Amino acid sequence: MVPIDLRDKLYRLFLDGITSKKEPDWDQLPAQAKPAQLEYLADRIPRYKAVLEAWRANPKEDSPINEALALSELLFNQGLFFDCHEYLESAWKSSPEPWKTCFQGLIQIAAGFHKLELNPDATVGALELLEKGLAKLIKTQASLGTETVNSI
């Protein structure tokens, strides 16, 4: 079971690291964690560090859309599916169409993978989310362009 409060604290620390450009104080979390949560932290903290390092090496801050796409890709590629979903939500809420639909599709794809992460046997629900997300991406091809959508 994912410790929700710890997951949320990790995510807030990560966001602070993105916005402040300072290294988050990751060491505060193990001191607050229960022994059973230490394995979760040992798994997640290196992934967050890898995302921050990659982001700082090549930030895409030229537009909110490019920033959301680039950072969510880094999160997704590190297997931080919940965090990818969370980060994309703010972009989804503030973006015009067709980007709104595109972000919603990406959110559903990240949610599908997160569902499998939580329960590897939840293939039916995960597949539904993946199919819905892919359908939304395909829907945006006409307005965003095939090359743009394929690069996502």
C-alpha positions as CSV (number, residue, x, y, z in Angstrom):
1,M,0.0,0.0,0.0
2,V,1.3,3.4,-0.9
3,P,1.6,5.7,2.1
4,I,-0.6,8.6,0.9
5,D,0.7,11.2,3.3
6,L,4.3,10.3,2.6
7,R,3.6,10.3,-1.2
8,D,2.1,13.8,-0.9
9,K,5.0,15.1,1.2
10,L,7.5,13.8,-1.4
11,Y,5.5,15.4,-4.2
12,R,5.5,18.8,-2.4
13,L,9.2,18.6,-1.8
14,F,9.7,17.8,-5.5
15,L,7.6,20.8,-6.5
16,D,9.5,23.0,-4.2
17,G,12.7,21.8,-5.8
18,I,11.4,22.7,-9.2
19,T,10.1,26.2,-8.3
20,S,12.9,27.2,-5.9
21,K,15.7,25.6,-7.9
22,K,17.2,24.4,-4.5
23,E,17.8,20.8,-3.6
24,P,14.9,19.6,-1.5
25,D,15.7,18.4,2.1
26,W,15.0,14.7,1.3
27,D,16.6,13.7,4.6
28,Q,13.7,15.1,6.6
29,L,11.3,12.4,5.4
30,P,13.1,9.2,6.7
31,A,13.1,10.8,10.1
32,Q,9.3,11.2,10.0
33,A,8.6,7.9,8.3
34,K,7.5,4.7,10.0
35,P,9.9,1.7,9.5
36,A,7.7,0.1,6.9
37,Q,7.8,3.3,4.8
38,L,11.6,3.5,4.5
39,E,11.6,1.1,1.6
40,Y,9.1,3.3,-0.3
41,L,11.4,6.3,0.4
42,A,14.5,4.4,-0.7
43,D,12.7,3.6,-4.0
44,R,11.2,7.1,-4.7
45,I,13.8,9.6,-3.6
46,P,16.4,8.6,-6.2
47,R,13.7,8.8,-8.9
48,Y,12.8,12.3,-7.9
49,K,16.5,13.3,-7.8
50,A,16.9,12.0,-11.3
51,V,14.0,14.0,-12.5
52,L,15.3,17.2,-10.9
53,E,18.8,16.6,-12.2
54,A,17.5,16.1,-15.8
55,W,15.2,19.1,-15.5
56,R,17.9,21.4,-14.3
57,A,20.2,20.3,-17.0
58,N,17.6,21.1,-19.7
59,P,14.6,23.1,-18.5
60,K,11.8,23.8,-20.9
61,E,10.5,27.0,-19.4
62,D,9.7,28.7,-22.7
63,S,6.0,28.1,-22.4
64,P,3.7,26.5,-19.8
65,I,2.7,23.8,-22.3
66,N,6.3,22.8,-23.1
67,E,7.2,22.9,-19.4
68,A,4.3,20.6,-18.6
69,L,5.1,18.2,-21.4
70,A,8.8,18.0,-20.6
71,L,8.5,17.6,-16.9
72,S,5.6,15.1,-17.1
73,E,7.7,13.1,-19.5
74,L,10.6,13.0,-17.0
75,L,8.3,11.9,-14.2
76,F,6.6,9.3,-16.4
77,N,9.9,7.9,-17.6
78,Q,11.0,7.5,-13.9
79,G,7.9,5.5,-13.2
80,L,6.5,8.4,-11.1
81,F,3.0,8.0,-12.6
82,F,1.0,9.5,-9.8
83,D,3.2,12.6,-9.9
84,C,3.0,12.8,-13.6
85,H,-0.8,12.8,-13.3
86,E,-0.7,15.5,-10.6
87,Y,1.6,17.8,-12.5
88,L,-0.4,17.5,-15.7
89,E,-3.6,18.4,-13.8
90,S,-2.6,22.0,-13.4
91,A,-1.7,22.3,-17.0
92,W,-4.9,20.6,-18.0
93,K,-7.0,23.1,-16.0
94,S,-5.2,26.2,-17.4
95,S,-4.8,25.2,-21.0
96,P,-7.0,26.0,-24.0
97,E,-8.3,23.4,-26.4
98,P,-6.9,21.3,-28.0
99,W,-4.2,21.1,-25.4
100,K,-6.8,20.6,-22.6
101,T,-7.9,17.3,-24.3
102,C,-4.3,16.3,-25.0
103,F,-3.4,16.8,-21.3
104,Q,-6.5,14.9,-20.2
105,G,-5.4,12.0,-22.4
106,L,-1.9,12.1,-20.9
107,I,-3.4,12.2,-17.4
108,Q,-5.5,9.1,-18.1
109,I,-2.5,7.3,-19.5
110,A,-0.4,8.1,-16.4
111,A,-3.4,7.1,-14.2
112,G,-3.6,3.8,-16.0
113,F,0.0,3.0,-15.2
114,H,-0.4,4.2,-11.7
115,K,-3.4,1.8,-11.3
116,L,-1.2,-1.1,-12.4
117,E,1.6,0.1,-10.0
118,L,-0.9,-0.1,-7.1
119,N,-2.5,-3.4,-8.2
120,P,-0.8,-5.4,-11.0
121,D,-4.0,-7.4,-11.3
122,A,-6.1,-4.3,-12.2
123,T,-5.5,-4.8,-15.9
124,V,-9.1,-4.2,-17.0
125,G,-9.4,-0.8,-15.3
126,A,-5.9,0.2,-16.4
127,L,-6.5,-0.8,-20.0
128,E,-9.7,1.3,-20.0
129,L,-7.8,4.3,-18.9
130,L,-5.0,3.7,-21.4
131,E,-7.5,3.3,-24.2
132,K,-9.4,6.5,-23.2
133,G,-6.2,8.4,-23.0
134,L,-4.9,7.3,-26.3
135,A,-8.3,8.1,-27.9
136,K,-8.0,11.7,-26.6
137,L,-4.5,12.0,-28.0
138,I,-5.7,10.7,-31.4
139,K,-8.5,13.2,-31.3
140,T,-6.1,16.1,-31.0
141,Q,-4.0,15.1,-34.0
142,A,-6.0,17.1,-36.5
143,S,-5.5,20.4,-34.6
144,L,-2.1,19.8,-33.0
145,G,-0.6,18.0,-35.9
146,T,0.4,14.4,-36.2
147,E,4.1,15.2,-35.6
148,T,3.3,17.0,-32.4
149,V,1.1,14.3,-31.0
150,N,3.5,11.5,-32.1
151,S,6.4,13.3,-30.3
152,I,4.3,13.2,-27.1
